[in-house]
């Protein structure tokens, strides 16, 4: 998309930026100039579109892709100059990026604060990048429109800026603008006389009409409030995502028909909350883009309401929810930098909210949610120790709350979810017995919730998720019968949920994970049916991938399914089929690894490379096999030091043995045996070794648990 100009400004000058954007986008070019040739091309009736988006700035040291694309697609750069702009690294970075494109002559300055010619450095208003010497070394003094009262004033400065954008002289616009004002004054004078005559007659009619309109709007808002409140809650309870989408579509159509000038604070509040709910439904259906759009709309309305009443806790609460959901979608998409930005905003808002009323328990819980989100982000970015420490403190807090509120199902759910994450992290560092205990606590919490509220579909979903996680750790410990029992309980419930709402992508993925784990268990135990279960898992997850193409979780699961099918083919002695499945998995994993090098991707890649090497060895391609195992070793020892993470040890032992480093392999095997770990496949040195159904991607690496709030 092309823009007339990119507006670069400091956050402190946001009000000025919004005012200038409104004026520029509504400005009508004088008719005598339309169609003539300006310095920068033929002049149209409108100035066109302008780029203004401070929310898209990343937290890293460089500008994001969106900003770079907008700069490249802008004909000019308008810099709002002030002391705040001088201190803003983003403003300077945007100027530098635009100048580096060879368009330094298209940078226009609009002074909104400071003193352009003063000697006081604190009042300097031109960003340093603007003042860089030209190529010949000559000093550069930017030309600027000065909107300060002691400068040009707003109107004159605005016209100077428009003249620069159009490439015409200022006088041509100023004279025409003066003529416009004179005509408007004459029209107003005549109209005011006629208006006075009509006013008295229309006043009574308007009064009645206004009351009717207000009554009708109040009735419509009550109906929409019911649709998005009581009705929506009932549909959520029974898991009718299809009907919830229909309700949301009706509400969205109603909002679109409203004139923003007619929206009261109450209307904006209802819209913000309903948009948040709409985003949740879109997210459940796997439509990340639609969900993000709804959450951003909710954030815009909540921000406006919070600015109107900053002392209102409810408005800060609504703003915090929008910040959370934007961060959550980014986390699901693997955009960890953006996720961190928004989740830290949510934490800051939650802490301010809790400080407003220490007796409001719901607001205190927001702080726990916020810190949990950041712990999950730590885990996703390979910082398990930090995540485990924060989650341990959080679980102690929840257990204390539950002692005071033993029948609070929502609180029990949150506590069980924290225990679930601690189980995952315990598993990853080799504390398998402790991991099983935490995950059993998760299962028990969801079992109790189902008993207390059997009509709530969410508890059934989470009970299935908890059973799947528990089954994986049970298999890593060689507890076969317990794992079979967990999966036997989970399987029919997962299938029933998937049949209940085929459009709920989360429930479809849960069924896919169930079939994947059943296939692993059947294969490891030497029982029939593994191939059919794996094929069913792949079909389910392939459809889920089409419905939710931006989900990291679904990508990992589908790749793991292809790798399992490769392992099954190797078990049949079919190296050709194994290599085909390995290529399918690699096609998913390689692009993701280039974009975000997470620990779970590392393990999935290593697992797939190991299978590729085994297939090469089976096909007597010794060189390719050795090269593959070398890749596995290099991948698993990178950034690991002398003590690689526990999750890496199984594959590391295999690669070291194949490469002839048996002494190193034995040292790592001792750590595995001390933890009570049972391998997923026979060790290379012992074809008769014990078997375990779990491939080395770890429980949460498989993405079973789907957190909503915590």
ZAMARGU-4260 file (C-alpha; in steps of 0.2 Angstrom, whole numbers, plus 5000, padded with zeros to 4 digits):
<rodrens>
0) 5000/5000/5000 | 5006/5017/4996 | 5006/5032/5008 | 5007/5050/5005 | 5018/5052/5020
5) 5024/5042/5036 | 5021/5052/5052 | 5035/5050/5064 | 5032/5056/5082 | 5037/5053/5100
10) 5024/5045/5111 | 5023/5061/5121 | 5017/5070/5106 | 5003/5057/5102 | 4989/5070/5104
15) 4997/5081/5091 | 5000/5066/5079 | 4981/5062/5080 | 4976/5080/5077 | 4988/5081/5062
20) 4982/5065/5055 | 4964/5070/5055 | 4967/5087/5047 | 4978/5079/5033 | 4966/5065/5029
25) 4951/5077/5028 | 4959/5091/5019 | 4952/5095/5002 | 4964/5102/4989 | 4958/5119/4981
30) 4949/5115/4965 | 4960/5126/4954 | 4975/5115/4959 | 4967/5098/4956 | 4974/5091/4940
35) 4989/5103/4939 | 5007/5097/4940 | 5015/5099/4957 | 5034/5097/4961 | 5030/5079/4966
40) 5017/5074/4952 | 4999/5077/4947 | 4989/5084/4961 | 4973/5075/4966 | 4957/5081/4976
45) 4964/5073/4992 | 4981/5071/5000 | 4978/5052/5002 | 4983/5040/5016 | 4995/5042/5030
50) 5004/5030/5040 | 5002/5032/5059 | 5005/5017/5071 | 5015/5018/5087 | 5008/5002/5093
55) 5018/4992/5080 | 5035/4997/5087 | 5045/4982/5092 | 5055/4980/5108 | 5071/4975/5100
60) 5084/4987/5094 | 5078/4988/5076 | 5062/4994/5068 | 5050/4980/5064 | 5045/4973/5047
65) 5028/4983/5047 | 5038/5000/5050 | 5051/4996/5037 | 5037/4992/5024 | 5027/5008/5028
70) 5043/5019/5026 | 5047/5011/5010 | 5029/5014/5004 | 5028/5032/5009 | 5032/5047/4997
75) 5037/5058/5011 | 5042/5058/5030 | 5033/5070/5041 | 5043/5072/5058 | 5034/5080/5073
80) 5048/5089/5081 | 5049/5092/5099 | 5061/5089/5114 | 5053/5072/5116 | 5057/5068/5098
85) 5075/5072/5100 | 5076/5059/5114 | 5066/5046/5105 | 5077/5032/5097 | 5062/5027/5086
90) 5060/5044/5078 | 5078/5045/5075 | 5078/5027/5068 | 5064/5031/5056 | 5072/5046/5050
95) 5088/5037/5047 | 5079/5023/5038 | 5070/5035/5027 | 5086/5045/5023 | 5096/5030/5019
100) 5083/5026/5005 | 5090/5041/4996 | 5074/5052/4999 | 5082/5065/5012 | 5074/5079/5002
105) 5057/5072/5006 | 5058/5074/5025 | 5046/5088/5031 | 5047/5095/5049 | 5032/5100/5059
110) 5037/5109/5075 | 5025/5106/5090 | 5037/5110/5105 | 5054/5116/5110 | 5063/5131/5103
115) 5070/5128/5085 | 5083/5142/5087 | 5086/5143/5105 | 5103/5140/5114 | 5095/5129/5128
120) 5099/5110/5123 | 5084/5105/5134 | 5073/5115/5122 | 5081/5108/5106 | 5067/5101/5095
125) 5076/5094/5079 | 5081/5075/5081 | 5100/5073/5079 | 5098/5062/5064 | 5090/5077/5055
130) 5105/5088/5058 | 5118/5076/5051 | 5129/5085/5039 | 5126/5083/5020 | 5137/5072/5009
135) 5148/5086/5006 | 5150/5090/5024 | 5140/5106/5025 | 5129/5108/5040 | 5110/5104/5037
140) 5097/5116/5044 | 5080/5108/5041 | 5065/5119/5035 | 5050/5117/5046 | 5032/5123/5049
145) 5031/5129/5066 | 5014/5126/5074 | 5018/5134/5091 | 5008/5150/5095 | 5024/5160/5095
150) 5028/5153/5078 | 5017/5150/5063 | 5002/5144/5073 | 4993/5129/5069 | 4983/5134/5054
155) 4998/5143/5045 | 5010/5128/5049 | 4997/5116/5043 | 4996/5124/5026 | 5015/5125/5025
160) 5015/5107/5027 | 5002/5103/5014 | 5011/5114/5002 | 5027/5104/5005 | 5017/5088/5002
165) 5009/5094/4986 | 5025/5103/4979 | 5016/5120/4977 | 5020/5137/4984 | 5013/5142/5001
170) 5004/5158/4994 | 4994/5147/4982 | 4986/5138/4997 | 4985/5153/5009 | 4976/5164/4997
175) 4963/5151/4992 | 4961/5147/5011 | 4957/5165/5015 | 4944/5165/5001 | 4936/5150/5008
180) 4935/5158/5025 | 4927/5173/5018 | 4914/5163/5008 | 4910/5153/5024 | 4908/5168/5034
185) 4895/5175/5021 | 4886/5159/5020 | 4885/5157/5039 | 4878/5175/5041 | 4864/5171/5029
190) 4861/5154/5036 | 4861/5160/5054 | 4846/5172/5050 | 4836/5157/5041 | 4842/5145/5055
195) 4834/5156/5069 | 4818/5156/5060 | 4818/5137/5058 | 4826/5133/5075 | 4810/5137/5086
200) 4799/5126/5075 | 4811/5112/5074 | 4816/5112/5093 | 4800/5104/5099 | 4801/5090/5085
205) 4820/5087/5088 | 4816/5085/5107 | 4803/5072/5104 | 4814/5063/5090 | 4829/5063/5101
210) 4820/5055/5116 | 4813/5042/5103 | 4831/5038/5096 | 4838/5037/5114 | 4825/5025/5119
215) 4827/5014/5103 | 4846/5014/5106 | 4844/5009/5124 | 4833/4995/5119 | 4845/4989/5105
220) 4859/4990/5118 | 4849/4979/5130 | 4846/4966/5117 | 4865/4966/5111 | 4869/4965/5130
225) 4859/4950/5132 | 4866/4941/5116 | 4884/4944/5122 | 4880/4941/5140 | 4868/4928/5146
230) 4865/4920/5130 | 4883/4919/5126 | 4887/4912/5143 | 4874/4898/5141 | 4882/4894/5123
235) 4899/4894/5130 | 4894/4882/5144 | 4888/4869/5132 | 4902/4872/5120 | 4891/4878/5105
240) 4905/4888/5096 | 4895/4888/5080 | 4880/4897/5088 | 4892/4909/5097 | 4900/4914/5080
245) 4882/4918/5074 | 4878/4929/5089 | 4895/4938/5087 | 4892/4941/5068 | 4875/4949/5073
250) 4883/4960/5086 | 4897/4965/5074 | 4884/4971/5061 | 4875/4981/5074 | 4892/4990/5080
255) 4896/4994/5061 | 4879/5002/5059 | 4882/5014/5074 | 4888/5032/5071 | 4903/5035/5082
260) 4896/5052/5087 | 4881/5043/5095 | 4891/5031/5106 | 4890/5034/5124 | 4903/5028/5137
265) 4891/5013/5140 | 4890/5009/5122 | 4909/5009/5120 | 4911/4998/5136 | 4899/4985/5129
270) 4908/4986/5112 | 4925/4983/5120 | 4919/4968/5130 | 4910/4960/5116 | 4924/4962/5104
275) 4935/4953/5117 | 4923/4939/5117 | 4922/4939/5098 | 4941/4938/5098 | 4940/4923/5109
280) 4928/4914/5098 | 4938/4917/5083 | 4953/4911/5091 | 4944/4895/5097 | 4940/4892/5078
285) 4958/4895/5073 | 4957/4911/5064 | 4971/4921/5072 | 4970/4936/5060 | 4951/4939/5064
290) 4955/4936/5083 | 4969/4949/5083 | 4958/4962/5074 | 4944/4960/5086 | 4957/4961/5101
295) 4965/4977/5094 | 4948/4985/5091 | 4944/4981/5109 | 4960/4988/5115 | 4957/5004/5105
300) 4940/5007/5114 | 4947/5002/5131 | 4961/5014/5129 | 4949/5028/5125 | 4938/5024/5140
305) 4953/5023/5152 | 4959/5039/5146 | 4942/5047/5150 | 4942/5040/5167 | 4959/5034/5173
310) 4953/5032/5191 | 4940/5019/5186 | 4946/5001/5190 | 4934/4993/5179 | 4940/5002/5164
315) 4958/4998/5168 | 4953/4980/5170 | 4945/4980/5153 | 4961/4988/5145 | 4971/4974/5154
320) 4961/4960/5146 | 4964/4967/5128 | 4982/4969/5132 | 4983/4950/5137 | 4974/4944/5122
325) 4985/4953/5110 | 5000/4946/5118 | 4992/4928/5119 | 4989/4928/5101 | 5007/4933/5097
330) 5013/4919/5109 | 5003/4906/5100 | 5010/4912/5083 | 5028/4911/5090 | 5031/4930/5089
335) 5039/4930/5106 | 5046/4948/5105 | 5028/4955/5102 | 5021/4943/5115 | 5033/4950/5128
340) 5029/4968/5124 | 5010/4965/5126 | 5011/4953/5141 | 5022/4965/5150 | 5009/4979/5147
345) 4996/4967/5154 | 5007/4964/5170 | 5009/4983/5173 | 4991/4986/5171 | 4987/4971/5183
350) 4998/4978/5196 | 4991/4995/5195 | 4973/4987/5196 | 4978/4977/5211 | 4985/4992/5220
355) 4968/5001/5218 | 4959/4989/5229 | 4968/4976/5240 | 4952/4969/5245 | 4946/4965/5227
360) 4951/4947/5226 | 4948/4946/5207 | 4960/4960/5204 | 4973/4952/5215 | 4972/4937/5204
365) 4976/4947/5188 | 4993/4949/5195 | 4995/4930/5197 | 4989/4928/5179 | 5001/4941/5172
370) 5016/4933/5180 | 5011/4916/5175 | 5010/4923/5157 | 5028/4929/5158 | 5034/4912/5165
375) 5026/4903/5150 | 5035/4915/5139 | 5051/4911/5148 | 5048/4892/5145 | 5045/4895/5127
380) 5061/4905/5125 | 5072/4891/5134 | 5073/4899/5151 | 5065/4884/5161 | 5073/4888/5178
385) 5066/4906/5178 | 5049/4899/5173 | 5049/4885/5186 | 5054/4897/5200 | 5040/4909/5196
390) 5027/4895/5194 | 5032/4887/5211 | 5029/4904/5220 | 5012/4905/5210 | 5006/4888/5215
395) 5010/4891/5234 | 4999/4907/5232 | 4985/4897/5224 | 4985/4883/5237 | 4983/4896/5250
400) 4968/4904/5241 | 4960/4887/5239 | 4960/4883/5257 | 4950/4899/5260 | 4939/4895/5244
405) 4938/4876/5242 | 4923/4876/5231 | 4929/4889/5218 | 4930/4879/5202 | 4938/4893/5192
410) 4951/4895/5206 | 4954/4876/5206 | 4956/4876/5187 | 4969/4890/5188 | 4979/4881/5202
415) 4978/4864/5192 | 4985/4873/5177 | 5000/4880/5187 | 5003/4862/5193 | 5002/4856/5175
420) 5016/4868/5170 | 5027/4863/5185 | 5024/4845/5180 | 5031/4849/5162 | 5046/4858/5169
425) 5050/4845/5181 | 5049/4832/5167 | 5061/4842/5157 | 5074/4842/5170 | 5072/4824/5174
430) 5062/4824/5190 | 5050/4812/5182 | 5041/4806/5198 | 5039/4824/5204 | 5032/4828/5186
435) 5019/4814/5188 | 5013/4820/5205 | 5011/4838/5198 | 5001/4831/5183 | 4991/4820/5193
440) 4986/4835/5203 | 4980/4843/5187 | 4969/4828/5183 | 4962/4827/5200 | 4957/4846/5199
445) 4948/4844/5183 | 4939/4828/5189 | 4933/4838/5204 | 4927/4852/5193 | 4918/4840/5182
450) 4909/4833/5197 | 4904/4850/5203 | 4899/4858/5187 | 4895/4843/5174 | 4887/4855/5162
455) 4903/4865/5159 | 4911/4859/5143 | 4928/4867/5147 | 4931/4856/5162 | 4929/4841/5150
460) 4941/4848/5138 | 4954/4851/5151 | 4952/4834/5159 | 4956/4826/5143 | 4971/4838/5141
465) 4977/4833/5159 | 4975/4815/5155 | 4986/4816/5139 | 5000/4825/5149 | 4999/4812/5163
470) 5000/4798/5150 | 5016/4805/5142 | 5025/4806/5159 | 5019/4789/5164 | 5026/4781/5148
475) 5043/4790/5151 | 5044/4781/5167 | 5039/4764/5159 | 5022/4764/5168 | 5013/4755/5154
480) 4997/4750/5162 | 4994/4767/5170 | 4998/4776/5153 | 4985/4764/5144 | 4972/4768/5157
485) 4975/4787/5155 | 4973/4786/5136 | 4958/4774/5137 | 4949/4787/5148 | 4954/4802/5137
490) 4950/4794/5120 | 4931/4793/5120 | 4930/4810/5128 | 4941/4818/5115 | 4931/4810/5101
495) 4914/4816/5108 | 4921/4834/5110 | 4927/4834/5092 | 4910/4827/5085 | 4900/4840/5096
500) 4908/4855/5087 | 4918/4851/5071 | 4922/4870/5069 | 4931/4871/5086 | 4949/4869/5081
505) 4956/4867/5098 | 4945/4851/5101 | 4950/4844/5084 | 4968/4846/5089 | 4965/4838/5106
510) 4958/4823/5097 | 4973/4823/5085 | 4985/4823/5100 | 4976/4808/5108 | 4977/4798/5092
515) 4996/4802/5091 | 4999/4796/5109 | 4989/4781/5106 | 4999/4777/5091 | 5016/4779/5100
520) 5010/4768/5114 | 5004/4754/5102 | 5020/4754/5092 | 5031/4754/5108 | 5021/4739/5116
525) 5022/4730/5099 | 5003/4730/5097 | 4994/4731/5081 | 4985/4747/5075 | 4999/4760/5077
530) 4999/4764/5058 | 4981/4767/5057 | 4981/4778/5073 | 4996/4788/5066 | 4987/4790/5049
535) 4971/4796/5058 | 4982/4808/5069 | 4990/4815/5053 | 4973/4818/5044 | 4966/4827/5059
540) 4981/4838/5062 | 4983/4842/5043 | 4965/4849/5043 | 4969/4859/5059 | 4984/4866/5051
545) 4974/4872/5036 | 4961/4880/5049 | 4975/4888/5059 | 4991/4890/5048 | 4999/4902/5060
550) 4999/4891/5076 | 5016/4885/5082 | 5008/4871/5092 | 4999/4863/5077 | 5014/4864/5066
555) 5024/4855/5080 | 5011/4842/5082 | 5009/4838/5063 | 5028/4837/5061 | 5029/4825/5076
560) 5016/4814/5067 | 5026/4814/5051 | 5041/4809/5061 | 5032/4795/5070 | 5026/4788/5054
565) 5044/4788/5048 | 5048/4778/5064 | 5034/4766/5060 | 5041/4763/5042 | 5058/4760/5049
570) 5051/4747/5060 | 5043/4738/5045 | 5060/4739/5036 | 5054/4752/5023 | 5068/4765/5021
575) 5060/4773/5006 | 5043/4777/5015 | 5053/4782/5031 | 5063/4795/5020 | 5047/4802/5013
580) 5039/4805/5030 | 5056/4813/5036 | 5055/4825/5021 | 5037/4830/5026 | 5042/4834/5043
585) 5057/4843/5038 | 5047/4854/5026 | 5037/4860/5041 | 5051/4861/5054 | 5065/4869/5044
590) 5056/4886/5040 | 5050/4887/5058 | 5068/4884/5064 | 5075/4898/5054 | 5062/4910/5061
595) 5062/4906/5079 | 5075/4894/5087 | 5065/4887/5102 | 5070/4872/5112 | 5055/4862/5107
600) 5059/4865/5089 | 5077/4859/5092 | 5071/4843/5099 | 5059/4839/5085 | 5072/4843/5072
605) 5085/4832/5081 | 5072/4818/5082 | 5068/4819/5063 | 5087/4820/5059 | 5090/4804/5069
610) 5076/4795/5060 | 5083/4802/5043 | 5101/4795/5048 | 5093/4778/5053 | 5084/4777/5036
615) 5100/4781/5027 | 5109/4767/5037 | 5095/4755/5032 | 5098/4759/5014 | 5117/4756/5016
620) 5121/4775/5013 | 5134/4775/5027 | 5141/4793/5023 | 5123/4801/5024 | 5119/4792/5040
625) 5135/4797/5049 | 5132/4815/5043 | 5115/4815/5049 | 5120/4809/5067 | 5134/4822/5067
630) 5120/4835/5064 | 5110/4828/5078 | 5125/4829/5090 | 5129/4847/5084 | 5111/4852/5086
635) 5110/4845/5104 | 5127/4851/5111 | 5125/4869/5104 | 5123/4881/5119 | 5123/4866/5131
640) 5140/4867/5140 | 5144/4852/5150 | 5127/4848/5156 | 5114/4847/5141 | 5096/4849/5146
645) 5088/4832/5151 | 5076/4832/5136 | 5091/4831/5124 | 5099/4816/5132 | 5090/4802/5124
650) 5094/4808/5106 | 5112/4814/5111 | 5115/4796/5118 | 5110/4789/5101 | 5120/4800/5090
655) 5136/4798/5101 | 5135/4780/5100 | 5133/4779/5081 | 5148/4791/5080 | 5158/4780/5091
660) 5159/4791/5107 | 5152/4778/5119 | 5161/4785/5134 | 5152/4801/5133 | 5136/4792/5129
665) 5137/4781/5145 | 5139/4797/5156 | 5122/4804/5149 | 5114/4787/5150 | 5118/4787/5169
670) 5108/4803/5171 | 5093/4795/5161 | 5094/4779/5172 | 5095/4789/5188 | 5079/4798/5183
675) 5070/4782/5180 | 5068/4786/5161 | 5063/4772/5149 | 5069/4775/5131 | 5057/4777/5117
680) 5066/4765/5106 | 5079/4752/5109 | 5096/4759/5113 | 5108/4757/5097 | 5119/4746/5108
685) 5105/4734/5114 | 5092/4729/5101 | 5083/4720/5114 | 5081/4735/5126 | 5066/4741/5134
690) 5053/4751/5124 | 5043/4767/5128 | 5030/4775/5117 | 5035/4793/5120 | 5046/4802/5106
695) 5058/4814/5113 | 5048/4830/5111 | 5041/4831/5129 | 5024/4834/5135 | 5021/4852/5133
700) 5032/4852/5117 | 5018/4842/5110 | 5007/4857/5115 | 4993/4847/5124 | 4988/4860/5137
705) 4980/4875/5129 | 4980/4890/5141 | 4967/4903/5140 | 4970/4915/5154 | 4985/4909/5165
</rodrens>
